[in-house]
């Protein structure tokens, strides 16, 4: 009986992803695109054989390839071809590396197979994409739903920190470095990705705030990994946060535009620039290969809860304190406080702001954002504003 229980446990371990955990140290050593008639071939050069999980998503049309326990060692920039318009890659969860292929036409997976090492080549994984009608593509989206749901389960099962105990009297703040992993954000002047800059600035803010001894600070991510919007603001609720600060850098076609902006939530954008920003930032989940249909109900429920106007008022109050403090340290946009319908700010009971710290497409802003001094200036402004915000709450007996 004991042996049967052991075998059953081992079987569940394997089915639940245990075998993937055993297959450690797999690396992607190269990628290639090829074209043969109406078929586009995508090849992954791997350090050892692996069986990825593939699924398709529409609106826009994408092919998503998840590789368990894999790292990216490919260094050369490879140009996509055929039905693949472009691609992105990065950590999707602690044990899953994701590649997203953006399609310029409807295409389905004609074949996907492994090739063993031989003839001077290592192990390879090959995906053949064949042009199709949109109807055929939509049918393929449905047929790969099981793999897609497995990916949803992976992110949903990610560990969350315990609820914070307030015995030490410290206020709890969650700082959210924008983008990450398979979602790099904008590539700015000097070659730095938005996701790298936001993580550096967020870590500086965390250090500055915790150095005061008055705050317990959590980051939504501490490395280059993708975090869905709902888990970002969900973490703030989980740890009982008093304040949520999402850190981003902006981009625009006009390289002369510069300056930071603080955004708070409103279903109606304050102006066309705020609407553009919201559309850009809200696409993060799409870029990372998330099916937004899986989260629409949750977001709708949160919008209903936003009838709790006090949270939005508190967010605006913090923004009005933060903007002048930021102006003393870095260049800010003339309209320093704006409103937009930003998904990451939709926590119903945690005051939340999104700070666009500058334009990565502007030479002067990019230099500041890439520098350690820039991160220190932003963190100093943030610390002073947080102090003043909570002082107003104490004065109100809160």
JOZISUL-V767321 format. One record per residue. N is the residue number from 1. OMEGA is omega as a letter, one per 20 degrees, with the letter a starting at -180 (NA if undefined). BURIAL is b if it has 9 or more other C-alpha atoms within 8 Angstrom, else e. D_LAST is the distance of its C-alpha to the last C-alpha in whole Angstrom. Layout:
n=<N | N>
omega=<OMEGA | OMEGA>
burial=<BURIAL | BURIAL>
d_last=<D_LAST | D_LAST>
This chain:
n=<1 | 2 | 3 | 4 | 5 | 6 | 7 | 8 | 9 | 10 | 11 | 12 | 13 | 14 | 15 | 16 | 17 | 18 | 19 | 20 | 21 | 22 | 23 | 24 | 25 | 26 | 27 | 28 | 29 | 30 | 31 | 32 | 33 | 34 | 35 | 36 | 37 | 38 | 39 | 40 | 41 | 42 | 43 | 44 | 45 | 46 | 47 | 48 | 49 | 50 | 51 | 52 | 53 | 54 | 55 | 56 | 57 | 58 | 59 | 60 | 61 | 62 | 63 | 64 | 65 | 66 | 67 | 68 | 69 | 70 | 71 | 72 | 73 | 74 | 75 | 76 | 77 | 78 | 79 | 80 | 81 | 82 | 83 | 84 | 85 | 86 | 87 | 88 | 89 | 90 | 91 | 92 | 93 | 94 | 95 | 96 | 97 | 98 | 99 | 100 | 101 | 102 | 103 | 104 | 105 | 106 | 107 | 108 | 109 | 110 | 111 | 112 | 113 | 114 | 115 | 116 | 117 | 118 | 119 | 120 | 121 | 122 | 123 | 124 | 125 | 126 | 127 | 128 | 129 | 130 | 131 | 132 | 133 | 134 | 135 | 136 | 137 | 138 | 139 | 140 | 141 | 142 | 143 | 144 | 145 | 146 | 147 | 148 | 149 | 150 | 151 | 152 | 153 | 154 | 155 | 156 | 157 | 158 | 159 | 160 | 161 | 162 | 163 | 164 | 165 | 166 | 167 | 168 | 169 | 170 | 171 | 172 | 173 | 174 | 175 | 176 | 177 | 178 | 179 | 180 | 181 | 182 | 183 | 184 | 185 | 186 | 187 | 188 | 189 | 190 | 191 | 192 | 193 | 194 | 195 | 196 | 197 | 198 | 199 | 200 | 201 | 202 | 203 | 204 | 205 | 206 | 207 | 208 | 209 | 210 | 211 | 212 | 213 | 214 | 215 | 216 | 217 | 218 | 219 | 220 | 221 | 222 | 223 | 224 | 225 | 226 | 227 | 228 | 229 | 230 | 231 | 232 | 233 | 234 | 235 | 236 | 237 | 238 | 239 | 240 | 241 | 242 | 243 | 244 | 245 | 246 | 247 | 248 | 249 | 250 | 251 | 252 | 253 | 254 | 255 | 256 | 257 | 258 | 259 | 260 | 261 | 262 | 263 | 264 | 265 | 266 | 267 | 268 | 269 | 270 | 271 | 272 | 273 | 274 | 275 | 276 | 277 | 278 | 279 | 280 | 281 | 282 | 283 | 284 | 285 | 286 | 287 | 288 | 289 | 290 | 291 | 292 | 293 | 294 | 295 | 296 | 297 | 298 | 299 | 300 | 301 | 302 | 303 | 304 | 305 | 306 | 307 | 308 | 309 | 310 | 311 | 312 | 313 | 314 | 315 | 316 | 317 | 318 | 319 | 320 | 321 | 322 | 323 | 324 | 325 | 326 | 327 | 328 | 329 | 330 | 331 | 332 | 333 | 334 | 335 | 336 | 337 | 338 | 339 | 340 | 341 | 342 | 343 | 344 | 345 | 346 | 347 | 348 | 349 | 350 | 351 | 352 | 353 | 354 | 355 | 356 | 357 | 358 | 359 | 360 | 361 | 362 | 363 | 364 | 365 | 366 | 367 | 368 | 369 | 370 | 371 | 372 | 373 | 374 | 375 | 376 | 377 | 378 | 379 | 380 | 381 | 382 | 383 | 384 | 385 | 386 | 387 | 388 | 389 | 390 | 391 | 392 | 393 | 394 | 395 | 396 | 397 | 398>
omega=<r | r | r | r | r | a | r | r | a | r | r | r | a | a | a | r | a | r | r | a | r | a | a | r | r | a | r | a | r | r | r | r | r | a | r | a | a | a | r | r | r | a | r | r | a | r | r | a | a | r | r | r | a | r | a | r | r | r | j | a | a | r | a | r | r | a | a | r | a | r | a | r | r | a | a | r | a | a | r | a | r | a | a | a | a | a | r | a | r | r | r | r | a | a | a | r | a | r | r | r | r | a | r | r | r | r | r | r | r | r | r | a | r | r | a | r | r | r | r | r | r | r | a | r | a | r | r | r | a | r | a | r | r | r | r | r | r | r | r | r | r | a | r | a | a | r | r | a | r | r | r | a | r | a | a | a | r | a | r | a | r | r | a | r | a | a | a | r | a | r | a | a | r | r | a | r | a | r | a | r | a | r | a | a | a | r | a | r | a | r | a | r | r | a | r | a | a | r | r | a | a | r | r | r | r | r | a | a | a | r | r | a | a | a | r | a | r | r | r | r | a | r | a | a | a | r | r | a | a | r | r | r | r | r | r | r | a | a | r | a | r | a | r | a | r | a | a | r | a | r | a | a | a | a | a | a | r | r | a | r | r | a | r | a | r | a | r | a | a | r | a | r | r | r | r | a | a | r | a | a | a | r | a | a | r | a | a | r | r | r | a | r | a | a | a | a | a | a | r | r | r | r | r | a | a | r | r | a | a | r | r | r | r | r | a | r | r | r | a | r | a | a | r | r | r | a | a | a | a | r | r | r | r | r | a | a | r | a | r | a | a | a | a | a | a | r | a | a | r | r | a | r | r | a | r | a | r | a | a | r | r | a | a | r | a | r | r | a | a | a | r | r | r | r | r | r | r | a | r | r | a | a | r | r | r | r | a | r | a | r | r | r | r | r | r | a | a | NA>
burial=<e | e | e | e | e | e | e | e | e | e | e | e | b | b | e | e | e | b | b | b | b | e | b | e | e | b | b | b | b | b | b | b | b | b | b | e | e | e | b | b | b | b | b | b | b | b | b | e | b | e | e | e | e | b | b | b | b | e | e | e | b | b | b | b | b | b | b | b | b | b | b | e | e | e | e | e | e | e | e | b | b | b | b | b | b | b | b | b | b | b | b | b | b | e | b | b | b | b | b | b | b | b | b | e | e | b | b | b | b | e | e | b | e | b | e | e | b | e | e | e | e | b | b | b | b | b | b | b | b | b | b | b | e | e | e | b | b | b | e | b | b | e | e | b | b | e | b | b | e | e | e | e | e | b | b | e | e | e | e | e | e | e | e | e | e | e | e | e | e | b | b | b | b | b | b | b | b | b | b | b | b | b | b | b | b | b | b | b | b | e | e | b | b | b | b | b | b | b | b | b | b | b | b | b | b | b | e | b | b | b | e | e | e | b | b | b | b | b | b | b | b | e | e | b | b | b | b | e | b | e | e | b | b | b | b | b | b | b | b | b | b | b | b | b | b | b | b | b | b | b | b | e | e | e | b | e | e | b | b | b | b | b | b | b | b | b | e | e | b | b | e | e | e | b | b | e | b | b | e | e | e | b | e | b | b | b | b | b | b | e | b | e | e | e | e | e | e | e | e | e | e | b | b | e | e | b | e | b | e | e | b | b | e | b | b | b | b | b | b | b | b | b | b | e | b | b | b | e | b | b | b | b | b | e | e | b | b | b | b | b | b | b | e | b | b | b | b | b | e | b | b | b | b | b | b | b | b | b | b | b | b | b | b | e | b | b | e | b | b | b | e | e | e | b | b | b | b | b | b | b | b | b | b | b | b | b | e | b | b | e | e | e | b | e | e | e | e | e>
d_last=<59 | 57 | 59 | 58 | 54 | 54 | 56 | 53 | 50 | 52 | 53 | 49 | 48 | 51 | 50 | 46 | 46 | 48 | 51 | 49 | 47 | 50 | 52 | 50 | 51 | 52 | 52 | 53 | 55 | 56 | 56 | 59 | 59 | 63 | 64 | 67 | 68 | 65 | 63 | 61 | 61 | 58 | 58 | 56 | 58 | 56 | 57 | 58 | 58 | 55 | 54 | 51 | 50 | 50 | 49 | 49 | 46 | 47 | 45 | 46 | 49 | 48 | 49 | 47 | 48 | 46 | 48 | 47 | 46 | 48 | 47 | 48 | 51 | 53 | 53 | 55 | 53 | 55 | 56 | 55 | 58 | 60 | 57 | 54 | 53 | 50 | 48 | 45 | 44 | 42 | 40 | 39 | 37 | 38 | 42 | 43 | 44 | 44 | 47 | 46 | 49 | 49 | 52 | 54 | 56 | 55 | 57 | 57 | 57 | 61 | 61 | 59 | 61 | 61 | 64 | 65 | 65 | 69 | 71 | 69 | 66 | 63 | 61 | 60 | 58 | 59 | 58 | 60 | 59 | 61 | 61 | 60 | 59 | 56 | 57 | 58 | 55 | 52 | 54 | 54 | 50 | 50 | 53 | 50 | 47 | 48 | 47 | 44 | 43 | 43 | 41 | 38 | 38 | 38 | 35 | 34 | 34 | 33 | 31 | 27 | 25 | 24 | 20 | 18 | 17 | 14 | 16 | 16 | 13 | 13 | 11 | 14 | 16 | 19 | 22 | 24 | 28 | 30 | 33 | 35 | 38 | 40 | 38 | 39 | 37 | 39 | 42 | 42 | 44 | 45 | 45 | 41 | 40 | 36 | 35 | 36 | 34 | 31 | 31 | 32 | 29 | 27 | 28 | 28 | 24 | 23 | 25 | 24 | 20 | 21 | 23 | 20 | 19 | 16 | 16 | 18 | 19 | 22 | 24 | 26 | 29 | 31 | 34 | 36 | 36 | 35 | 32 | 31 | 29 | 27 | 27 | 25 | 22 | 23 | 22 | 19 | 18 | 20 | 18 | 15 | 14 | 11 | 14 | 17 | 20 | 23 | 26 | 29 | 32 | 34 | 38 | 40 | 44 | 44 | 44 | 43 | 40 | 37 | 33 | 30 | 28 | 24 | 24 | 21 | 22 | 24 | 28 | 29 | 30 | 30 | 33 | 36 | 35 | 32 | 34 | 36 | 33 | 32 | 35 | 36 | 33 | 33 | 36 | 35 | 35 | 39 | 40 | 39 | 41 | 39 | 40 | 37 | 39 | 37 | 34 | 34 | 33 | 30 | 29 | 30 | 27 | 24 | 25 | 25 | 22 | 21 | 21 | 17 | 17 | 13 | 14 | 16 | 15 | 12 | 15 | 17 | 14 | 15 | 18 | 19 | 17 | 19 | 23 | 24 | 23 | 25 | 28 | 28 | 29 | 31 | 33 | 30 | 32 | 32 | 30 | 27 | 25 | 26 | 26 | 27 | 28 | 27 | 27 | 25 | 22 | 22 | 20 | 18 | 15 | 14 | 14 | 17 | 20 | 23 | 25 | 29 | 29 | 33 | 36 | 38 | 41 | 41 | 43 | 41 | 37 | 39 | 40 | 37 | 35 | 38 | 37 | 35 | 34 | 33 | 31 | 30 | 29 | 27 | 25 | 24 | 23 | 21 | 19 | 19 | 17 | 15 | 14 | 14 | 11 | 9 | 9 | 9 | 5 | 5 | 7 | 6 | 4 | 0>
